[in-house]
Amino acid sequence: HCMNERRATQFKRSNFYIGEEFQARFIAQFCLLMLIGSGLTVGIVYLMARRSTTVSFANGRVGVHTTADYLLPLMTQTICIQLIIIILATIAMTMLISHKIAGPLYRLKHMLKNLSEGDVSTPMTLRQGDQLQNMASEYNLAISQLNYKIKKVQTDITAISEKTKRMEEQSVRVQIKQDLDDLSKMVSSFKTS
């Protein structure tokens, strides 16, 4: 229980902006899509309403206008207000959604850095609800297999080392011992669990 709390605290997001460029581009593209959609809506309704007329009563006067001219100011105001609300909601939602992708990618980047430094002891853990859970599982499987193979090589090196102590010819023993020392040095650069 305490370990789970520590792990949750360890992976608690301290910076809400991860991959700022990715998130900004994602939000901008989504907002642009909303803007284009709103513009198309106004344009289509305007074109469809050009051929009809509307009678209006304002300030004691009766007026006859094309429906398009009558609706255009109302639609523009309504869509502008709607667009502002939708863009703000879109920014919030895309921040959350993109964060569920950018966060795991950020975590993977750090895990791969550790792996390049020889650390095969740490599995990749993501928060519940984050995307790319399958990728984390595959990474953990690869780390587990690497861990097993490195331990096997370490065990084999120890066994061969013991066998060389019993060899008759001194020069062969020295050469094998040197080769084993080199292998051991290479394998010991990996951190295993």
BALOBA-1460 file (C-alpha; in Angstrom, 3 decimals):
// residues 193
<rec num="1" residu="h" x="0.000" y="0.000" z="0.000"/>
<rec num="2" residu="c" x="2.773" y="2.445" z="0.962"/>
<rec num="3" residu="m" x="4.733" y="1.550" z="-2.187"/>
<rec num="4" residu="n" x="1.694" y="2.321" z="-4.365"/>
<rec num="5" residu="e" x="1.356" y="5.713" z="-2.689"/>
<rec num="6" residu="r" x="5.048" y="6.414" z="-3.265"/>
<rec num="7" residu="r" x="4.760" y="5.331" z="-6.878"/>
<rec num="8" residu="a" x="1.659" y="7.520" z="-7.409"/>
<rec num="9" residu="t" x="3.494" y="10.464" z="-5.873"/>
<rec num="10" residu="q" x="6.582" y="9.703" z="-7.937"/>
<rec num="11" residu="f" x="4.580" y="9.860" z="-11.181"/>
<rec num="12" residu="k" x="2.281" y="12.696" z="-10.187"/>
<rec num="13" residu="r" x="2.398" y="15.321" z="-12.875"/>
<rec num="14" residu="s" x="4.425" y="18.300" z="-11.691"/>
<rec num="15" residu="n" x="4.385" y="20.163" z="-14.992"/>
<rec num="16" residu="f" x="1.077" y="20.417" z="-16.807"/>
<rec num="17" residu="y" x="2.789" y="21.435" z="-20.048"/>
<rec num="18" residu="i" x="4.670" y="18.434" z="-21.368"/>
<rec num="19" residu="g" x="5.771" y="18.748" z="-24.957"/>
<rec num="20" residu="e" x="4.555" y="22.343" z="-25.198"/>
<rec num="21" residu="e" x="5.117" y="22.506" z="-28.941"/>
<rec num="22" residu="f" x="3.099" y="19.318" z="-29.498"/>
<rec num="23" residu="q" x="0.251" y="20.536" z="-27.276"/>
<rec num="24" residu="a" x="0.203" y="24.051" z="-28.772"/>
<rec num="25" residu="r" x="0.142" y="22.678" z="-32.325"/>
<rec num="26" residu="f" x="-2.577" y="20.169" z="-31.390"/>
<rec num="27" residu="i" x="-4.749" y="22.899" z="-29.815"/>
<rec num="28" residu="a" x="-4.175" y="25.339" z="-32.695"/>
<rec num="29" residu="q" x="-5.151" y="22.738" z="-35.292"/>
<rec num="30" residu="f" x="-8.266" y="21.763" z="-33.370"/>
<rec num="31" residu="c" x="-9.319" y="25.431" z="-32.909"/>
<rec num="32" residu="l" x="-8.648" y="26.134" z="-36.582"/>
<rec num="33" residu="l" x="-10.909" y="23.230" z="-37.476"/>
<rec num="34" residu="m" x="-13.645" y="24.720" z="-35.258"/>
<rec num="35" residu="l" x="-13.180" y="28.166" z="-36.857"/>
<rec num="36" residu="i" x="-13.424" y="26.720" z="-40.369"/>
<rec num="37" residu="g" x="-16.536" y="24.743" z="-39.388"/>
<rec num="38" residu="s" x="-18.216" y="27.852" z="-37.982"/>
<rec num="39" residu="g" x="-17.315" y="29.898" z="-41.038"/>
<rec num="40" residu="l" x="-18.725" y="27.209" z="-43.308"/>
<rec num="41" residu="t" x="-21.935" y="27.112" z="-41.278"/>
<rec num="42" residu="v" x="-22.447" y="30.890" z="-41.577"/>
<rec num="43" residu="g" x="-21.594" y="30.803" z="-45.285"/>
<rec num="44" residu="i" x="-23.925" y="27.917" z="-46.104"/>
<rec num="45" residu="v" x="-26.864" y="29.383" z="-44.168"/>
<rec num="46" residu="y" x="-26.259" y="32.802" z="-45.770"/>
<rec num="47" residu="l" x="-26.202" y="31.315" z="-49.279"/>
<rec num="48" residu="m" x="-29.305" y="29.242" z="-48.646"/>
<rec num="49" residu="a" x="-31.227" y="32.190" z="-47.172"/>
<rec num="50" residu="r" x="-30.399" y="34.724" z="-49.931"/>
<rec num="51" residu="r" x="-33.441" y="33.877" z="-52.029"/>
<rec num="52" residu="s" x="-36.034" y="34.239" z="-49.299"/>
<rec num="53" residu="t" x="-37.392" y="37.322" z="-47.606"/>
<rec num="54" residu="t" x="-38.210" y="38.031" z="-44.009"/>
<rec num="55" residu="v" x="-40.583" y="40.619" z="-42.593"/>
<rec num="56" residu="s" x="-39.375" y="42.214" z="-39.385"/>
<rec num="57" residu="f" x="-40.900" y="44.625" z="-36.950"/>
<rec num="58" residu="a" x="-38.417" y="46.839" z="-35.101"/>
<rec num="59" residu="n" x="-38.846" y="50.250" z="-33.438"/>
<rec num="60" residu="g" x="-42.406" y="50.602" z="-34.717"/>
<rec num="61" residu="r" x="-41.415" y="49.943" z="-38.316"/>
<rec num="62" residu="v" x="-42.100" y="47.051" z="-40.543"/>
<rec num="63" residu="g" x="-39.185" y="46.068" z="-42.738"/>
<rec num="64" residu="v" x="-38.699" y="43.559" z="-45.494"/>
<rec num="65" residu="h" x="-35.207" y="42.129" z="-45.869"/>
<rec num="66" residu="t" x="-33.653" y="39.118" z="-47.466"/>
<rec num="67" residu="t" x="-33.509" y="36.388" z="-44.872"/>
<rec num="68" residu="a" x="-29.736" y="36.243" z="-45.318"/>
<rec num="69" residu="d" x="-29.314" y="39.953" z="-44.491"/>
<rec num="70" residu="y" x="-31.638" y="39.626" z="-41.518"/>
<rec num="71" residu="l" x="-29.962" y="36.482" z="-40.128"/>
<rec num="72" residu="l" x="-26.340" y="37.390" z="-40.832"/>
<rec num="73" residu="p" x="-25.826" y="39.759" z="-37.855"/>
<rec num="74" residu="l" x="-27.707" y="37.427" z="-35.494"/>
<rec num="75" residu="m" x="-25.812" y="34.374" z="-36.709"/>
<rec num="76" residu="t" x="-22.479" y="36.167" z="-36.562"/>
<rec num="77" residu="q" x="-23.039" y="37.241" z="-32.960"/>
<rec num="78" residu="t" x="-24.343" y="33.829" z="-31.923"/>
<rec num="79" residu="i" x="-21.545" y="31.949" z="-33.631"/>
<rec num="80" residu="c" x="-18.890" y="34.293" z="-32.217"/>
<rec num="81" residu="i" x="-20.160" y="33.696" z="-28.677"/>
<rec num="82" residu="q" x="-20.468" y="29.973" z="-29.352"/>
<rec num="83" residu="l" x="-17.028" y="29.894" z="-30.915"/>
<rec num="84" residu="i" x="-15.423" y="31.568" z="-27.905"/>
<rec num="85" residu="i" x="-17.071" y="29.081" z="-25.542"/>
<rec num="86" residu="i" x="-16.213" y="26.128" z="-27.775"/>
<rec num="87" residu="i" x="-12.595" y="27.274" z="-28.230"/>
<rec num="88" residu="l" x="-12.123" y="27.632" z="-24.462"/>
<rec num="89" residu="a" x="-13.667" y="24.195" z="-23.897"/>
<rec num="90" residu="t" x="-11.569" y="22.812" z="-26.755"/>
<rec num="91" residu="i" x="-8.377" y="24.210" z="-25.252"/>
<rec num="92" residu="a" x="-9.201" y="22.610" z="-21.906"/>
<rec num="93" residu="m" x="-10.179" y="19.268" z="-23.438"/>
<rec num="94" residu="t" x="-7.227" y="19.117" z="-25.818"/>
<rec num="95" residu="m" x="-4.866" y="19.932" z="-22.973"/>
<rec num="96" residu="l" x="-6.250" y="16.975" z="-21.049"/>
<rec num="97" residu="i" x="-6.375" y="14.625" z="-24.028"/>
<rec num="98" residu="s" x="-2.986" y="15.612" z="-25.435"/>
<rec num="99" residu="h" x="-1.537" y="15.333" z="-21.945"/>
<rec num="100" residu="k" x="-2.662" y="11.708" z="-21.755"/>
<rec num="101" residu="i" x="-0.517" y="11.149" z="-24.852"/>
<rec num="102" residu="a" x="2.338" y="13.593" z="-24.233"/>
<rec num="103" residu="g" x="2.807" y="12.452" z="-20.615"/>
<rec num="104" residu="p" x="3.462" y="8.802" z="-21.523"/>
<rec num="105" residu="l" x="5.728" y="9.877" z="-24.407"/>
<rec num="106" residu="y" x="7.682" y="12.048" z="-21.987"/>
<rec num="107" residu="r" x="7.939" y="9.096" z="-19.580"/>
<rec num="108" residu="l" x="9.063" y="6.777" z="-22.405"/>
<rec num="109" residu="k" x="11.756" y="9.263" z="-23.419"/>
<rec num="110" residu="h" x="13.195" y="9.173" z="-19.885"/>
<rec num="111" residu="m" x="12.919" y="5.391" z="-19.664"/>
<rec num="112" residu="l" x="14.805" y="5.018" z="-22.959"/>
<rec num="113" residu="k" x="17.486" y="7.396" z="-21.665"/>
<rec num="114" residu="n" x="17.876" y="5.173" z="-18.581"/>
<rec num="115" residu="l" x="17.974" y="2.111" z="-20.825"/>
<rec num="116" residu="s" x="20.734" y="3.648" z="-22.952"/>
<rec num="117" residu="e" x="22.709" y="4.080" z="-19.727"/>
<rec num="118" residu="g" x="22.308" y="0.358" z="-19.012"/>
<rec num="119" residu="d" x="19.438" y="0.444" z="-16.502"/>
<rec num="120" residu="v" x="17.178" y="-2.534" z="-17.203"/>
<rec num="121" residu="s" x="15.872" y="-2.689" z="-13.638"/>
<rec num="122" residu="t" x="13.057" y="-0.139" z="-13.829"/>
<rec num="123" residu="p" x="9.729" y="-1.030" z="-15.443"/>
<rec num="124" residu="m" x="7.674" y="1.660" z="-17.176"/>
<rec num="125" residu="t" x="4.579" y="2.612" z="-15.185"/>
<rec num="126" residu="l" x="1.876" y="4.939" z="-16.423"/>
<rec num="127" residu="r" x="-1.006" y="6.483" z="-14.549"/>
<rec num="128" residu="q" x="-4.424" y="4.907" z="-14.930"/>
<rec num="129" residu="g" x="-6.213" y="6.490" z="-17.868"/>
<rec num="130" residu="d" x="-3.035" y="7.443" z="-19.740"/>
<rec num="131" residu="q" x="-2.817" y="6.388" z="-23.353"/>
<rec num="132" residu="l" x="-0.113" y="4.053" z="-24.698"/>
<rec num="133" residu="q" x="-0.609" y="1.383" z="-21.995"/>
<rec num="134" residu="n" x="0.148" y="-1.328" z="-24.606"/>
<rec num="135" residu="m" x="3.450" y="0.359" z="-25.432"/>
<rec num="136" residu="a" x="4.381" y="0.371" z="-21.743"/>
<rec num="137" residu="s" x="3.531" y="-3.343" z="-21.526"/>
<rec num="138" residu="e" x="5.735" y="-4.117" z="-24.544"/>
<rec num="139" residu="y" x="8.561" y="-2.009" z="-23.086"/>
<rec num="140" residu="n" x="8.269" y="-3.876" z="-19.781"/>
<rec num="141" residu="l" x="8.302" y="-7.230" z="-21.591"/>
<rec num="142" residu="a" x="11.479" y="-6.197" z="-23.453"/>
<rec num="143" residu="i" x="13.104" y="-5.021" z="-20.205"/>
<rec num="144" residu="s" x="12.130" y="-8.279" z="-18.493"/>
<rec num="145" residu="q" x="13.659" y="-10.345" z="-21.284"/>
<rec num="146" residu="l" x="16.836" y="-8.218" z="-21.306"/>
<rec num="147" residu="n" x="17.052" y="-8.568" z="-17.550"/>
<rec num="148" residu="y" x="16.756" y="-12.352" z="-17.809"/>
<rec num="149" residu="k" x="19.376" y="-12.603" z="-20.570"/>
<rec num="150" residu="i" x="21.861" y="-10.397" z="-18.751"/>
<rec num="151" residu="k" x="21.469" y="-12.432" z="-15.558"/>
<rec num="152" residu="k" x="21.973" y="-15.606" z="-17.598"/>
<rec num="153" residu="v" x="25.185" y="-14.218" z="-19.126"/>
<rec num="154" residu="q" x="26.376" y="-13.198" z="-15.660"/>
<rec num="155" residu="t" x="25.669" y="-16.720" z="-14.357"/>
<rec num="156" residu="d" x="27.450" y="-18.296" z="-17.338"/>
<rec num="157" residu="i" x="30.469" y="-16.054" z="-16.862"/>
<rec num="158" residu="t" x="30.713" y="-17.125" z="-13.243"/>
<rec num="159" residu="a" x="30.417" y="-20.809" z="-14.197"/>
<rec num="160" residu="i" x="33.076" y="-20.525" z="-16.917"/>
<rec num="161" residu="s" x="35.324" y="-18.605" z="-14.572"/>
<rec num="162" residu="e" x="35.109" y="-21.430" z="-12.058"/>
<rec num="163" residu="k" x="35.907" y="-23.990" z="-14.752"/>
<rec num="164" residu="t" x="38.986" y="-22.079" z="-15.916"/>
<rec num="165" residu="k" x="40.478" y="-22.340" z="-12.464"/>
<rec num="166" residu="r" x="40.747" y="-26.084" z="-13.026"/>
<rec num="167" residu="m" x="42.400" y="-25.960" z="-16.432"/>
<rec num="168" residu="e" x="45.884" y="-27.422" z="-16.863"/>
<rec num="169" residu="e" x="47.583" y="-25.064" z="-19.315"/>
<rec num="170" residu="q" x="48.420" y="-21.704" z="-17.744"/>
<rec num="171" residu="s" x="48.437" y="-19.602" z="-20.988"/>
<rec num="172" residu="v" x="44.953" y="-20.817" z="-21.973"/>
<rec num="173" residu="r" x="43.670" y="-20.067" z="-18.500"/>
<rec num="174" residu="v" x="45.115" y="-16.564" z="-18.636"/>
<rec num="175" residu="q" x="43.543" y="-15.851" z="-22.036"/>
<rec num="176" residu="i" x="40.138" y="-17.254" z="-21.023"/>
<rec num="177" residu="k" x="40.320" y="-15.352" z="-17.756"/>
<rec num="178" residu="q" x="41.040" y="-12.099" z="-19.661"/>
<rec num="179" residu="d" x="38.111" y="-12.743" z="-22.047"/>
<rec num="180" residu="l" x="35.819" y="-13.465" z="-19.119"/>
<rec num="181" residu="d" x="36.937" y="-10.314" z="-17.322"/>
<rec num="182" residu="d" x="36.146" y="-8.264" z="-20.450"/>
<rec num="183" residu="l" x="32.708" y="-9.904" z="-20.757"/>
<rec num="184" residu="s" x="32.032" y="-9.408" z="-17.091"/>
<rec num="185" residu="k" x="32.981" y="-5.729" z="-17.303"/>
<rec num="186" residu="m" x="30.636" y="-5.222" z="-20.266"/>
<rec num="187" residu="v" x="27.721" y="-7.012" z="-18.633"/>
<rec num="188" residu="s" x="28.215" y="-5.269" z="-15.287"/>
<rec num="189" residu="s" x="27.449" y="-1.927" z="-16.974"/>
<rec num="190" residu="f" x="23.787" y="-3.025" z="-17.015"/>
<rec num="191" residu="k" x="21.699" y="-2.406" z="-13.907"/>
<rec num="192" residu="t" x="19.414" y="-5.358" z="-13.267"/>
<rec num="193" residu="s" x="16.699" y="-5.851" z="-10.718"/>
